[in-house]
Amino acid sequence: MAAVYSQGNQERFVIYANTDNKHLIYWVNSTDQSQNPVQGTAGVATASPLAVTSTNDLLSLEVFLYYMDHNQALNRVAGKVQGSSIHWYKNEVTSAPGLLSTTLMAATTAGRKNYVYYIPDGQTRFTPFVETIQSNWFQDIAESP
């Protein structure tokens, strides 16, 4: 479970992996609290760790969701807050080393770089995976789950 706050409309968004048989990631906002699937996340691993980071100013909120897929690869889905909703774009498998199946995950943003901390497969220490935020992450809309 993870959360982000949109300063512009004072909306809180909670993102979580559901335990249903669809194996999807969902989001809800603090107003209507209805469950909405994050498009493109049908490959999420059972009990996947989630990490969310964002860039936030008064005009917009960009959301970056990281999770582990069935192959223990680190995936990213970028989204933009539009009113009380999040518009999600394409899911991408990152170039990061694979995740240890029991790892936890955390993320933060500094400038235009995302830092995702987790334990890679075969390692014993948290290691940051760093990637620069790209504008093309917001071009292709994800397929429906």
CNS distance restraints for C-alpha pairs under 8 A (distance, minus, plus):
assign (resid   1 and name CA) (resid  14 and name CA) 7.10 0.50 0.50
assign (resid   1 and name CA) (resid  15 and name CA) 5.67 0.50 0.50
assign (resid   1 and name CA) (resid  16 and name CA) 4.32 0.50 0.50
assign (resid   1 and name CA) (resid  17 and name CA) 6.87 0.50 0.50
assign (resid   1 and name CA) (resid  49 and name CA) 7.99 0.50 0.50
assign (resid   1 and name CA) (resid  50 and name CA) 6.36 0.50 0.50
assign (resid   2 and name CA) (resid  14 and name CA) 5.80 0.50 0.50
assign (resid   2 and name CA) (resid  15 and name CA) 5.18 0.50 0.50
assign (resid   2 and name CA) (resid  16 and name CA) 6.38 0.50 0.50
assign (resid   2 and name CA) (resid  50 and name CA) 6.72 0.50 0.50
assign (resid   2 and name CA) (resid  51 and name CA) 6.42 0.50 0.50
assign (resid   2 and name CA) (resid  52 and name CA) 6.14 0.50 0.50
assign (resid   3 and name CA) (resid  12 and name CA) 7.10 0.50 0.50
assign (resid   3 and name CA) (resid  13 and name CA) 5.49 0.50 0.50
assign (resid   3 and name CA) (resid  14 and name CA) 4.35 0.50 0.50
assign (resid   3 and name CA) (resid  15 and name CA) 5.88 0.50 0.50
assign (resid   3 and name CA) (resid  52 and name CA) 6.96 0.50 0.50
assign (resid   4 and name CA) (resid  12 and name CA) 5.95 0.50 0.50
assign (resid   4 and name CA) (resid  13 and name CA) 5.37 0.50 0.50
assign (resid   4 and name CA) (resid  14 and name CA) 6.73 0.50 0.50
assign (resid   4 and name CA) (resid  52 and name CA) 7.36 0.50 0.50
assign (resid   4 and name CA) (resid  53 and name CA) 7.32 0.50 0.50
assign (resid   4 and name CA) (resid  54 and name CA) 7.19 0.50 0.50
assign (resid   4 and name CA) (resid  63 and name CA) 7.79 0.50 0.50
assign (resid   5 and name CA) (resid  10 and name CA) 6.85 0.50 0.50
assign (resid   5 and name CA) (resid  11 and name CA) 5.95 0.50 0.50
assign (resid   5 and name CA) (resid  12 and name CA) 4.53 0.50 0.50
assign (resid   5 and name CA) (resid  13 and name CA) 6.29 0.50 0.50
assign (resid   6 and name CA) (resid  10 and name CA) 5.32 0.50 0.50
assign (resid   6 and name CA) (resid  11 and name CA) 5.19 0.50 0.50
assign (resid   6 and name CA) (resid  12 and name CA) 6.25 0.50 0.50
assign (resid   6 and name CA) (resid  13 and name CA) 7.95 0.50 0.50
assign (resid   6 and name CA) (resid  56 and name CA) 6.76 0.50 0.50
assign (resid   6 and name CA) (resid  60 and name CA) 7.77 0.50 0.50
assign (resid   6 and name CA) (resid  61 and name CA) 6.10 0.50 0.50
assign (resid   6 and name CA) (resid  81 and name CA) 7.62 0.50 0.50
assign (resid   7 and name CA) (resid  11 and name CA) 7.12 0.50 0.50
assign (resid   7 and name CA) (resid  56 and name CA) 6.92 0.50 0.50
assign (resid   7 and name CA) (resid  57 and name CA) 6.73 0.50 0.50
assign (resid   7 and name CA) (resid  58 and name CA) 6.02 0.50 0.50
assign (resid   8 and name CA) (resid  57 and name CA) 7.00 0.50 0.50
assign (resid   8 and name CA) (resid  58 and name CA) 4.57 0.50 0.50
assign (resid   8 and name CA) (resid  59 and name CA) 6.05 0.50 0.50
assign (resid   8 and name CA) (resid  60 and name CA) 6.82 0.50 0.50
assign (resid   9 and name CA) (resid  83 and name CA) 7.02 0.50 0.50
assign (resid   9 and name CA) (resid  84 and name CA) 7.73 0.50 0.50
assign (resid  11 and name CA) (resid  29 and name CA) 6.71 0.50 0.50
assign (resid  11 and name CA) (resid  30 and name CA) 6.15 0.50 0.50
assign (resid  11 and name CA) (resid  31 and name CA) 7.41 0.50 0.50
assign (resid  11 and name CA) (resid  84 and name CA) 6.66 0.50 0.50
assign (resid  12 and name CA) (resid  29 and name CA) 5.65 0.50 0.50
assign (resid  12 and name CA) (resid  30 and name CA) 5.19 0.50 0.50
assign (resid  13 and name CA) (resid  27 and name CA) 6.68 0.50 0.50
assign (resid  13 and name CA) (resid  28 and name CA) 5.67 0.50 0.50
assign (resid  13 and name CA) (resid  29 and name CA) 4.39 0.50 0.50
assign (resid  13 and name CA) (resid  30 and name CA) 6.20 0.50 0.50
assign (resid  14 and name CA) (resid  27 and name CA) 5.51 0.50 0.50
assign (resid  14 and name CA) (resid  28 and name CA) 5.41 0.50 0.50
assign (resid  14 and name CA) (resid  29 and name CA) 6.35 0.50 0.50
assign (resid  14 and name CA) (resid  30 and name CA) 7.86 0.50 0.50
assign (resid  15 and name CA) (resid  25 and name CA) 7.11 0.50 0.50
assign (resid  15 and name CA) (resid  26 and name CA) 5.71 0.50 0.50
assign (resid  15 and name CA) (resid  27 and name CA) 4.30 0.50 0.50
assign (resid  15 and name CA) (resid  28 and name CA) 6.66 0.50 0.50
assign (resid  16 and name CA) (resid  25 and name CA) 5.65 0.50 0.50
assign (resid  16 and name CA) (resid  26 and name CA) 5.48 0.50 0.50
assign (resid  16 and name CA) (resid  27 and name CA) 6.36 0.50 0.50
assign (resid  16 and name CA) (resid  50 and name CA) 7.45 0.50 0.50
assign (resid  17 and name CA) (resid  23 and name CA) 7.28 0.50 0.50
assign (resid  17 and name CA) (resid  24 and name CA) 6.10 0.50 0.50
assign (resid  17 and name CA) (resid  25 and name CA) 4.29 0.50 0.50
assign (resid  17 and name CA) (resid  26 and name CA) 6.15 0.50 0.50
assign (resid  17 and name CA) (resid  47 and name CA) 7.29 0.50 0.50
assign (resid  17 and name CA) (resid  48 and name CA) 7.25 0.50 0.50
assign (resid  17 and name CA) (resid  50 and name CA) 7.83 0.50 0.50
assign (resid  18 and name CA) (resid  23 and name CA) 6.51 0.50 0.50
assign (resid  18 and name CA) (resid  24 and name CA) 6.22 0.50 0.50
assign (resid  18 and name CA) (resid  25 and name CA) 6.13 0.50 0.50
assign (resid  18 and name CA) (resid  26 and name CA) 6.87 0.50 0.50
assign (resid  19 and name CA) (resid  23 and name CA) 6.69 0.50 0.50
assign (resid  19 and name CA) (resid  46 and name CA) 7.55 0.50 0.50
assign (resid  19 and name CA) (resid  47 and name CA) 7.81 0.50 0.50
assign (resid  20 and name CA) (resid  24 and name CA) 7.97 0.50 0.50
assign (resid  22 and name CA) (resid  42 and name CA) 7.11 0.50 0.50
assign (resid  23 and name CA) (resid  42 and name CA) 5.94 0.50 0.50
assign (resid  23 and name CA) (resid  43 and name CA) 7.10 0.50 0.50
assign (resid  23 and name CA) (resid  44 and name CA) 6.03 0.50 0.50
assign (resid  23 and name CA) (resid  45 and name CA) 7.16 0.50 0.50
assign (resid  23 and name CA) (resid  46 and name CA) 6.72 0.50 0.50
assign (resid  24 and name CA) (resid  37 and name CA) 6.63 0.50 0.50
assign (resid  24 and name CA) (resid  38 and name CA) 7.23 0.50 0.50
assign (resid  24 and name CA) (resid  41 and name CA) 5.57 0.50 0.50
assign (resid  24 and name CA) (resid  42 and name CA) 5.06 0.50 0.50
assign (resid  24 and name CA) (resid  43 and name CA) 7.43 0.50 0.50
assign (resid  24 and name CA) (resid  44 and name CA) 6.28 0.50 0.50
assign (resid  24 and name CA) (resid 145 and name CA) 7.47 0.50 0.50
assign (resid  25 and name CA) (resid  37 and name CA) 5.93 0.50 0.50
assign (resid  25 and name CA) (resid  38 and name CA) 5.56 0.50 0.50
assign (resid  25 and name CA) (resid  41 and name CA) 6.07 0.50 0.50
assign (resid  25 and name CA) (resid  42 and name CA) 7.67 0.50 0.50
assign (resid  25 and name CA) (resid  44 and name CA) 7.30 0.50 0.50
assign (resid  26 and name CA) (resid  35 and name CA) 6.19 0.50 0.50
assign (resid  26 and name CA) (resid  36 and name CA) 5.26 0.50 0.50
assign (resid  26 and name CA) (resid  37 and name CA) 4.26 0.50 0.50
assign (resid  26 and name CA) (resid  38 and name CA) 5.32 0.50 0.50
assign (resid  27 and name CA) (resid  35 and name CA) 6.01 0.50 0.50
assign (resid  27 and name CA) (resid  36 and name CA) 5.32 0.50 0.50
assign (resid  27 and name CA) (resid  37 and name CA) 6.37 0.50 0.50
assign (resid  27 and name CA) (resid  38 and name CA) 6.73 0.50 0.50
assign (resid  28 and name CA) (resid  32 and name CA) 7.61 0.50 0.50
assign (resid  28 and name CA) (resid  33 and name CA) 4.96 0.50 0.50
assign (resid  28 and name CA) (resid  34 and name CA) 5.66 0.50 0.50
assign (resid  28 and name CA) (resid  35 and name CA) 5.36 0.50 0.50
assign (resid  28 and name CA) (resid  36 and name CA) 6.28 0.50 0.50
assign (resid  29 and name CA) (resid  33 and name CA) 5.22 0.50 0.50
assign (resid  29 and name CA) (resid  34 and name CA) 7.39 0.50 0.50
assign (resid  29 and name CA) (resid  84 and name CA) 6.75 0.50 0.50
assign (resid  29 and name CA) (resid  85 and name CA) 7.35 0.50 0.50
assign (resid  31 and name CA) (resid  84 and name CA) 7.77 0.50 0.50
assign (resid  37 and name CA) (resid 145 and name CA) 7.40 0.50 0.50
assign (resid  38 and name CA) (resid  88 and name CA) 6.69 0.50 0.50
assign (resid  38 and name CA) (resid 145 and name CA) 7.53 0.50 0.50
assign (resid  39 and name CA) (resid  88 and name CA) 6.48 0.50 0.50
assign (resid  39 and name CA) (resid  89 and name CA) 7.65 0.50 0.50
assign (resid  39 and name CA) (resid  90 and name CA) 7.91 0.50 0.50
assign (resid  39 and name CA) (resid  91 and name CA) 7.94 0.50 0.50
assign (resid  39 and name CA) (resid 142 and name CA) 5.55 0.50 0.50
assign (resid  39 and name CA) (resid 143 and name CA) 5.96 0.50 0.50
assign (resid  39 and name CA) (resid 144 and name CA) 4.94 0.50 0.50
assign (resid  39 and name CA) (resid 145 and name CA) 5.12 0.50 0.50
assign (resid  40 and name CA) (resid  77 and name CA) 7.92 0.50 0.50
assign (resid  40 and name CA) (resid  90 and name CA) 6.71 0.50 0.50
assign (resid  40 and name CA) (resid  91 and name CA) 5.53 0.50 0.50
assign (resid  40 and name CA) (resid 142 and name CA) 5.33 0.50 0.50
assign (resid  40 and name CA) (resid 143 and name CA) 5.46 0.50 0.50
assign (resid  40 and name CA) (resid 144 and name CA) 5.99 0.50 0.50
assign (resid  40 and name CA) (resid 145 and name CA) 5.15 0.50 0.50
assign (resid  41 and name CA) (resid  91 and name CA) 7.03 0.50 0.50
assign (resid  41 and name CA) (resid 145 and name CA) 6.32 0.50 0.50
assign (resid  42 and name CA) (resid 145 and name CA) 5.40 0.50 0.50
assign (resid  43 and name CA) (resid  69 and name CA) 5.29 0.50 0.50
assign (resid  43 and name CA) (resid  70 and name CA) 6.02 0.50 0.50
assign (resid  44 and name CA) (resid  48 and name CA) 6.63 0.50 0.50
assign (resid  44 and name CA) (resid  67 and name CA) 6.96 0.50 0.50
assign (resid  44 and name CA) (resid  68 and name CA) 6.03 0.50 0.50
assign (resid  44 and name CA) (resid  69 and name CA) 4.30 0.50 0.50
assign (resid  44 and name CA) (resid  70 and name CA) 6.05 0.50 0.50
assign (resid  45 and name CA) (resid  68 and name CA) 5.89 0.50 0.50
assign (resid  45 and name CA) (resid  69 and name CA) 4.67 0.50 0.50
assign (resid  45 and name CA) (resid  70 and name CA) 4.56 0.50 0.50
assign (resid  45 and name CA) (resid  71 and name CA) 7.90 0.50 0.50
assign (resid  45 and name CA) (resid  72 and name CA) 7.56 0.50 0.50
assign (resid  46 and name CA) (resid  70 and name CA) 7.79 0.50 0.50
assign (resid  48 and name CA) (resid  67 and name CA) 6.27 0.50 0.50
assign (resid  48 and name CA) (resid  68 and name CA) 5.45 0.50 0.50
assign (resid  48 and name CA) (resid  69 and name CA) 7.41 0.50 0.50
assign (resid  49 and name CA) (resid  67 and name CA) 5.93 0.50 0.50
assign (resid  49 and name CA) (resid  68 and name CA) 6.58 0.50 0.50
assign (resid  49 and name CA) (resid 103 and name CA) 7.21 0.50 0.50
assign (resid  49 and name CA) (resid 104 and name CA) 5.64 0.50 0.50
assign (resid  49 and name CA) (resid 105 and name CA) 5.84 0.50 0.50
assign (resid  50 and name CA) (resid  65 and name CA) 7.14 0.50 0.50
assign (resid  50 and name CA) (resid  66 and name CA) 5.77 0.50 0.50
assign (resid  50 and name CA) (resid  67 and name CA) 4.85 0.50 0.50
assign (resid  50 and name CA) (resid  68 and name CA) 7.58 0.50 0.50
assign (resid  50 and name CA) (resid 104 and name CA) 7.97 0.50 0.50
assign (resid  50 and name CA) (resid 105 and name CA) 6.28 0.50 0.50
assign (resid  50 and name CA) (resid 106 and name CA) 7.50 0.50 0.50
assign (resid  51 and name CA) (resid  65 and name CA) 5.94 0.50 0.50
assign (resid  51 and name CA) (resid  66 and name CA) 5.13 0.50 0.50
assign (resid  51 and name CA) (resid  67 and name CA) 6.63 0.50 0.50
assign (resid  51 and name CA) (resid 105 and name CA) 5.76 0.50 0.50
assign (resid  51 and name CA) (resid 106 and name CA) 4.97 0.50 0.50
assign (resid  51 and name CA) (resid 107 and name CA) 5.50 0.50 0.50
assign (resid  51 and name CA) (resid 116 and name CA) 7.57 0.50 0.50
assign (resid  52 and name CA) (resid  63 and name CA) 6.99 0.50 0.50
assign (resid  52 and name CA) (resid  64 and name CA) 5.54 0.50 0.50
assign (resid  52 and name CA) (resid  65 and name CA) 4.61 0.50 0.50
assign (resid  52 and name CA) (resid  66 and name CA) 6.24 0.50 0.50
assign (resid  52 and name CA) (resid 106 and name CA) 7.38 0.50 0.50
assign (resid  52 and name CA) (resid 107 and name CA) 6.06 0.50 0.50
assign (resid  52 and name CA) (resid 108 and name CA) 7.71 0.50 0.50
assign (resid  53 and name CA) (resid  63 and name CA) 6.08 0.50 0.50
assign (resid  53 and name CA) (resid  64 and name CA) 5.34 0.50 0.50
assign (resid  53 and name CA) (resid  65 and name CA) 6.84 0.50 0.50
assign (resid  53 and name CA) (resid 107 and name CA) 5.72 0.50 0.50
assign (resid  53 and name CA) (resid 108 and name CA) 5.32 0.50 0.50
assign (resid  53 and name CA) (resid 109 and name CA) 6.22 0.50 0.50
assign (resid  53 and name CA) (resid 114 and name CA) 7.52 0.50 0.50
assign (resid  54 and name CA) (resid  61 and name CA) 6.71 0.50 0.50
assign (resid  54 and name CA) (resid  62 and name CA) 5.38 0.50 0.50
assign (resid  54 and name CA) (resid  63 and name CA) 4.51 0.50 0.50
assign (resid  54 and name CA) (resid  64 and name CA) 5.87 0.50 0.50
assign (resid  54 and name CA) (resid 108 and name CA) 7.65 0.50 0.50
assign (resid  54 and name CA) (resid 109 and name CA) 6.65 0.50 0.50
assign (resid  55 and name CA) (resid  61 and name CA) 5.73 0.50 0.50
assign (resid  55 and name CA) (resid  62 and name CA) 5.26 0.50 0.50
assign (resid  55 and name CA) (resid  63 and name CA) 6.84 0.50 0.50
assign (resid  55 and name CA) (resid 109 and name CA) 7.13 0.50 0.50
assign (resid  56 and name CA) (resid  60 and name CA) 6.22 0.50 0.50
assign (resid  56 and name CA) (resid  61 and name CA) 4.62 0.50 0.50
assign (resid  56 and name CA) (resid  62 and name CA) 6.66 0.50 0.50
assign (resid  57 and name CA) (resid  61 and name CA) 6.52 0.50 0.50
assign (resid  60 and name CA) (resid  80 and name CA) 7.41 0.50 0.50
assign (resid  60 and name CA) (resid  81 and name CA) 6.76 0.50 0.50
assign (resid  61 and name CA) (resid  80 and name CA) 5.80 0.50 0.50
assign (resid  61 and name CA) (resid  81 and name CA) 5.46 0.50 0.50
assign (resid  62 and name CA) (resid  78 and name CA) 7.20 0.50 0.50
assign (resid  62 and name CA) (resid  79 and name CA) 5.79 0.50 0.50
assign (resid  62 and name CA) (resid  80 and name CA) 4.61 0.50 0.50
assign (resid  62 and name CA) (resid  81 and name CA) 6.57 0.50 0.50
assign (resid  63 and name CA) (resid  78 and name CA) 5.69 0.50 0.50
assign (resid  63 and name CA) (resid  79 and name CA) 4.96 0.50 0.50
assign (resid  63 and name CA) (resid  80 and name CA) 5.94 0.50 0.50
assign (resid  63 and name CA) (resid  81 and name CA) 7.54 0.50 0.50
assign (resid  64 and name CA) (resid  76 and name CA) 6.74 0.50 0.50
assign (resid  64 and name CA) (resid  77 and name CA) 5.96 0.50 0.50
assign (resid  64 and name CA) (resid  78 and name CA) 4.65 0.50 0.50
assign (resid  64 and name CA) (resid  79 and name CA) 6.43 0.50 0.50
assign (resid  65 and name CA) (resid  76 and name CA) 5.56 0.50 0.50
assign (resid  65 and name CA) (resid  77 and name CA) 5.24 0.50 0.50
assign (resid  65 and name CA) (resid  78 and name CA) 6.33 0.50 0.50
assign (resid  66 and name CA) (resid  74 and name CA) 6.70 0.50 0.50
assign (resid  66 and name CA) (resid  75 and name CA) 5.53 0.50 0.50
assign (resid  66 and name CA) (resid  76 and name CA) 4.61 0.50 0.50
assign (resid  66 and name CA) (resid  77 and name CA) 6.69 0.50 0.50
assign (resid  66 and name CA) (resid 116 and name CA) 7.94 0.50 0.50
assign (resid  67 and name CA) (resid  74 and name CA) 5.81 0.50 0.50
assign (resid  67 and name CA) (resid  75 and name CA) 5.37 0.50 0.50
assign (resid  67 and name CA) (resid  76 and name CA) 6.71 0.50 0.50
assign (resid  68 and name CA) (resid  72 and name CA) 5.41 0.50 0.50
assign (resid  68 and name CA) (resid  73 and name CA) 5.51 0.50 0.50
assign (resid  68 and name CA) (resid  74 and name CA) 4.96 0.50 0.50
assign (resid  68 and name CA) (resid  75 and name CA) 6.06 0.50 0.50
assign (resid  68 and name CA) (resid  99 and name CA) 7.19 0.50 0.50
assign (resid  69 and name CA) (resid  73 and name CA) 5.55 0.50 0.50
assign (resid  69 and name CA) (resid  74 and name CA) 6.72 0.50 0.50
assign (resid  69 and name CA) (resid  75 and name CA) 6.73 0.50 0.50
assign (resid  72 and name CA) (resid  98 and name CA) 5.53 0.50 0.50
assign (resid  72 and name CA) (resid  99 and name CA) 5.31 0.50 0.50
assign (resid  72 and name CA) (resid 100 and name CA) 7.23 0.50 0.50
assign (resid  72 and name CA) (resid 101 and name CA) 6.62 0.50 0.50
assign (resid  73 and name CA) (resid  93 and name CA) 6.73 0.50 0.50
assign (resid  73 and name CA) (resid  94 and name CA) 7.55 0.50 0.50
assign (resid  73 and name CA) (resid  96 and name CA) 7.52 0.50 0.50
assign (resid  73 and name CA) (resid  97 and name CA) 7.25 0.50 0.50
assign (resid  73 and name CA) (resid  98 and name CA) 4.76 0.50 0.50
assign (resid  73 and name CA) (resid  99 and name CA) 6.13 0.50 0.50
assign (resid  74 and name CA) (resid  93 and name CA) 5.97 0.50 0.50
assign (resid  74 and name CA) (resid  94 and name CA) 5.76 0.50 0.50
assign (resid  74 and name CA) (resid  95 and name CA) 7.86 0.50 0.50
assign (resid  74 and name CA) (resid  96 and name CA) 6.36 0.50 0.50
assign (resid  74 and name CA) (resid  97 and name CA) 7.63 0.50 0.50
assign (resid  74 and name CA) (resid  98 and name CA) 6.48 0.50 0.50
assign (resid  74 and name CA) (resid  99 and name CA) 6.84 0.50 0.50
assign (resid  75 and name CA) (resid  91 and name CA) 6.88 0.50 0.50
assign (resid  75 and name CA) (resid  92 and name CA) 5.55 0.50 0.50
assign (resid  75 and name CA) (resid  93 and name CA) 4.28 0.50 0.50
assign (resid  75 and name CA) (resid  94 and name CA) 5.58 0.50 0.50
assign (resid  76 and name CA) (resid  91 and name CA) 5.77 0.50 0.50
assign (resid  76 and name CA) (resid  92 and name CA) 5.32 0.50 0.50
assign (resid  76 and name CA) (resid  93 and name CA) 6.33 0.50 0.50
assign (resid  76 and name CA) (resid  94 and name CA) 6.68 0.50 0.50
assign (resid  77 and name CA) (resid  88 and name CA) 6.98 0.50 0.50
assign (resid  77 and name CA) (resid  89 and name CA) 6.42 0.50 0.50
assign (resid  77 and name CA) (resid  90 and name CA) 6.12 0.50 0.50
assign (resid  77 and name CA) (resid  91 and name CA) 4.60 0.50 0.50
assign (resid  77 and name CA) (resid  92 and name CA) 6.45 0.50 0.50
assign (resid  78 and name CA) (resid  88 and name CA) 6.02 0.50 0.50
assign (resid  78 and name CA) (resid  89 and name CA) 5.63 0.50 0.50
assign (resid  78 and name CA) (resid  90 and name CA) 7.11 0.50 0.50
assign (resid  78 and name CA) (resid  91 and name CA) 7.44 0.50 0.50
assign (resid  78 and name CA) (resid 137 and name CA) 6.27 0.50 0.50
assign (resid  78 and name CA) (resid 138 and name CA) 6.67 0.50 0.50
assign (resid  79 and name CA) (resid  86 and name CA) 6.10 0.50 0.50
assign (resid  79 and name CA) (resid  87 and name CA) 5.33 0.50 0.50
assign (resid  79 and name CA) (resid  88 and name CA) 4.16 0.50 0.50
assign (resid  79 and name CA) (resid  89 and name CA) 5.76 0.50 0.50
assign (resid  79 and name CA) (resid 138 and name CA) 7.17 0.50 0.50
assign (resid  80 and name CA) (resid  86 and name CA) 5.50 0.50 0.50
assign (resid  80 and name CA) (resid  87 and name CA) 5.28 0.50 0.50
assign (resid  80 and name CA) (resid  88 and name CA) 6.62 0.50 0.50
assign (resid  81 and name CA) (resid  85 and name CA) 5.73 0.50 0.50
assign (resid  81 and name CA) (resid  86 and name CA) 4.35 0.50 0.50
assign (resid  81 and name CA) (resid  87 and name CA) 6.20 0.50 0.50
assign (resid  82 and name CA) (resid  86 and name CA) 5.81 0.50 0.50
assign (resid  82 and name CA) (resid  87 and name CA) 6.67 0.50 0.50
assign (resid  88 and name CA) (resid 141 and name CA) 6.59 0.50 0.50
assign (resid  88 and name CA) (resid 142 and name CA) 6.57 0.50 0.50
assign (resid  89 and name CA) (resid 137 and name CA) 6.97 0.50 0.50
assign (resid  89 and name CA) (resid 138 and name CA) 5.70 0.50 0.50
assign (resid  89 and name CA) (resid 139 and name CA) 6.91 0.50 0.50
assign (resid  89 and name CA) (resid 140 and name CA) 5.69 0.50 0.50
assign (resid  89 and name CA) (resid 141 and name CA) 4.11 0.50 0.50
assign (resid  89 and name CA) (resid 142 and name CA) 4.74 0.50 0.50
assign (resid  90 and name CA) (resid 137 and name CA) 7.02 0.50 0.50
assign (resid  90 and name CA) (resid 138 and name CA) 7.54 0.50 0.50
assign (resid  90 and name CA) (resid 139 and name CA) 7.82 0.50 0.50
assign (resid  90 and name CA) (resid 140 and name CA) 5.42 0.50 0.50
assign (resid  90 and name CA) (resid 141 and name CA) 5.11 0.50 0.50
assign (resid  90 and name CA) (resid 142 and name CA) 3.89 0.50 0.50
assign (resid  90 and name CA) (resid 143 and name CA) 7.24 0.50 0.50
assign (resid  91 and name CA) (resid 142 and name CA) 6.20 0.50 0.50
assign (resid  96 and name CA) (resid 129 and name CA) 6.26 0.50 0.50
assign (resid  97 and name CA) (resid 120 and name CA) 6.06 0.50 0.50
assign (resid  97 and name CA) (resid 121 and name CA) 7.51 0.50 0.50
assign (resid  98 and name CA) (resid 120 and name CA) 5.59 0.50 0.50
assign (resid  98 and name CA) (resid 121 and name CA) 5.62 0.50 0.50
assign (resid  99 and name CA) (resid 103 and name CA) 6.84 0.50 0.50
assign (resid  99 and name CA) (resid 118 and name CA) 7.08 0.50 0.50
assign (resid  99 and name CA) (resid 119 and name CA) 6.13 0.50 0.50
assign (resid  99 and name CA) (resid 120 and name CA) 4.36 0.50 0.50
assign (resid  99 and name CA) (resid 121 and name CA) 4.82 0.50 0.50
assign (resid 100 and name CA) (resid 119 and name CA) 5.79 0.50 0.50
assign (resid 100 and name CA) (resid 120 and name CA) 5.11 0.50 0.50
assign (resid 100 and name CA) (resid 121 and name CA) 3.88 0.50 0.50
assign (resid 100 and name CA) (resid 122 and name CA) 6.82 0.50 0.50
assign (resid 100 and name CA) (resid 123 and name CA) 7.62 0.50 0.50
assign (resid 101 and name CA) (resid 121 and name CA) 7.24 0.50 0.50
assign (resid 103 and name CA) (resid 118 and name CA) 6.16 0.50 0.50
assign (resid 103 and name CA) (resid 119 and name CA) 5.59 0.50 0.50
assign (resid 103 and name CA) (resid 120 and name CA) 7.89 0.50 0.50
assign (resid 104 and name CA) (resid 118 and name CA) 5.97 0.50 0.50
assign (resid 104 and name CA) (resid 119 and name CA) 7.40 0.50 0.50
assign (resid 105 and name CA) (resid 116 and name CA) 7.05 0.50 0.50
assign (resid 105 and name CA) (resid 117 and name CA) 5.57 0.50 0.50
assign (resid 105 and name CA) (resid 118 and name CA) 4.77 0.50 0.50
assign (resid 105 and name CA) (resid 119 and name CA) 7.93 0.50 0.50
assign (resid 106 and name CA) (resid 116 and name CA) 5.82 0.50 0.50
assign (resid 106 and name CA) (resid 117 and name CA) 5.21 0.50 0.50
assign (resid 106 and name CA) (resid 118 and name CA) 6.88 0.50 0.50
assign (resid 107 and name CA) (resid 114 and name CA) 6.92 0.50 0.50
assign (resid 107 and name CA) (resid 115 and name CA) 5.43 0.50 0.50
assign (resid 107 and name CA) (resid 116 and name CA) 4.28 0.50 0.50
assign (resid 107 and name CA) (resid 117 and name CA) 6.01 0.50 0.50
assign (resid 108 and name CA) (resid 114 and name CA) 5.86 0.50 0.50
assign (resid 108 and name CA) (resid 115 and name CA) 5.34 0.50 0.50
assign (resid 108 and name CA) (resid 116 and name CA) 6.71 0.50 0.50
assign (resid 109 and name CA) (resid 113 and name CA) 5.62 0.50 0.50
assign (resid 109 and name CA) (resid 114 and name CA) 4.49 0.50 0.50
assign (resid 109 and name CA) (resid 115 and name CA) 6.08 0.50 0.50
assign (resid 110 and name CA) (resid 114 and name CA) 6.59 0.50 0.50
assign (resid 110 and name CA) (resid 115 and name CA) 7.81 0.50 0.50
assign (resid 112 and name CA) (resid 132 and name CA) 5.79 0.50 0.50
assign (resid 112 and name CA) (resid 133 and name CA) 5.41 0.50 0.50
assign (resid 113 and name CA) (resid 130 and name CA) 6.65 0.50 0.50
assign (resid 113 and name CA) (resid 131 and name CA) 5.60 0.50 0.50
assign (resid 113 and name CA) (resid 132 and name CA) 4.32 0.50 0.50
assign (resid 113 and name CA) (resid 133 and name CA) 5.67 0.50 0.50
assign (resid 114 and name CA) (resid 130 and name CA) 5.66 0.50 0.50
assign (resid 114 and name CA) (resid 131 and name CA) 5.47 0.50 0.50
assign (resid 114 and name CA) (resid 132 and name CA) 6.31 0.50 0.50
assign (resid 114 and name CA) (resid 133 and name CA) 6.86 0.50 0.50
assign (resid 115 and name CA) (resid 128 and name CA) 5.85 0.50 0.50
assign (resid 115 and name CA) (resid 129 and name CA) 5.69 0.50 0.50
assign (resid 115 and name CA) (resid 130 and name CA) 4.66 0.50 0.50
assign (resid 115 and name CA) (resid 131 and name CA) 6.85 0.50 0.50
assign (resid 116 and name CA) (resid 128 and name CA) 5.32 0.50 0.50
assign (resid 116 and name CA) (resid 129 and name CA) 5.08 0.50 0.50
assign (resid 116 and name CA) (resid 130 and name CA) 6.44 0.50 0.50
assign (resid 117 and name CA) (resid 126 and name CA) 5.91 0.50 0.50
assign (resid 117 and name CA) (resid 127 and name CA) 5.47 0.50 0.50
assign (resid 117 and name CA) (resid 128 and name CA) 4.41 0.50 0.50
assign (resid 117 and name CA) (resid 129 and name CA) 6.35 0.50 0.50
assign (resid 118 and name CA) (resid 125 and name CA) 7.91 0.50 0.50
assign (resid 118 and name CA) (resid 126 and name CA) 4.84 0.50 0.50
assign (resid 118 and name CA) (resid 127 and name CA) 5.69 0.50 0.50
assign (resid 118 and name CA) (resid 128 and name CA) 6.72 0.50 0.50
assign (resid 119 and name CA) (resid 123 and name CA) 6.24 0.50 0.50
assign (resid 119 and name CA) (resid 124 and name CA) 6.37 0.50 0.50
assign (resid 119 and name CA) (resid 125 and name CA) 5.55 0.50 0.50
assign (resid 119 and name CA) (resid 126 and name CA) 4.40 0.50 0.50
assign (resid 119 and name CA) (resid 127 and name CA) 5.96 0.50 0.50
assign (resid 120 and name CA) (resid 124 and name CA) 7.73 0.50 0.50
assign (resid 120 and name CA) (resid 125 and name CA) 7.84 0.50 0.50
assign (resid 120 and name CA) (resid 126 and name CA) 7.35 0.50 0.50
assign (resid 120 and name CA) (resid 127 and name CA) 7.11 0.50 0.50
assign (resid 133 and name CA) (resid 137 and name CA) 7.76 0.50 0.50
assign (resid 135 and name CA) (resid 139 and name CA) 7.47 0.50 0.50
assign (resid 136 and name CA) (resid 140 and name CA) 7.74 0.50 0.50
